[in-house]
């Protein structure tokens, strides 16, 4: 089962472009039922941000497209998922970043 959520925002009013790629820890963590995942892109490019369960099954695709350089935030809404540990992974510019989060209901 895959859920899609298209809530992606760029931080506005920020003239400074990040110097490095980064995937931040989601906030809040643990969460119920919604959390925000922030990430930095020092240059524009294709980004894929997905959430997986502990068995490696993709449960949500949050971002899959071209984004401008800057700080971004994707919202993960997990109301239909069971409590547990989830992994989120960002792939961009030949790099992969992974973090874990905890859904508590």
N, C-alpha and C positions, 0 to 999 in steps of 0.2 A: 504494500500500500504506500503510495507516494502522495505527499501533500505539497502544494506549491503556495508560496507566499511572495507576492511581488513588492513588499514594502522595503524599498531601498532608498536611502536619502544620502545626499552629499552635504557635508557641513558647509553652510553658507557663511559669507563674510570673512572667510579665512584666506588671506593673501598668501600665506606660507604653504608651500607644497612639502609633504613629508620627504625626508631624505632617504628612507628605506621602506621596504615592504614590511608590513607587520599585521598580525592577526591577534587582536586583544582577547582577553578572557571575557566571556559573556557576562552581562550584568542584568539583573541580579543572578547569582548562582549560589545555592540552588534556586530554582524558579518554579512558578506555577501561575498561569499556564503560558506566560509570554516572557521572552527575554530578548535583549538587544545584543547583536554581535557587531563590533566595530573593527574596521580594518583600514590600513593606509596603503595608498598606491603612489609611488614617487613619479610614475609616468602612466599615461593612458594605456589601456590594453584590455584584452579579453580576461574575464574573471569568471570562475566557477566556484560557488560556495554551496556546499551540500551538507546535510546532516544524516548521520548513520546510527543505527542501533548497535548494540554490542556484538551482534552476529554479522555485522558488516553490510546489512541491507540499507539501502538509501531510503530514508523516510521523508525527506524534504529537500527540495532544490530551491534555495533562496535567491541565488544570483547565477545567471548564465548568459553573459553578454559582455559587450564592450563598455567600459566605464572610464571617465576622465580621471586624471591624476587628482589626488586629494584624499581627504578623510571621508569614509563612508560608514553607513550603519545599515544593517539588515535586521528585520524583526522576525523572530521565530515564534510562531504560535503553535503550541503543542497540546491543545485541549483534548484532542482525540487520541493522544498517545498515552500509554501506560507509564507509571513512574519508573525511573531507572536512569542509568548512565547512557549518555549519547555522545557521539564524537562529531565534531564539525570540522570540515576540511576545505581550505581555500587553495585553489590552483590558479596561478597566474605567472606569466613570463618565465615559464620553465621551472618555477618553484612551487613547492607544496608546503603548506602550514597546517598543523593539526592541533586541536585542543579538545578537552572533554568538558561536559557540563552535566548537571544533575537535575532531573525533573522530579519534584516531590509533590504528590497530590494528597 
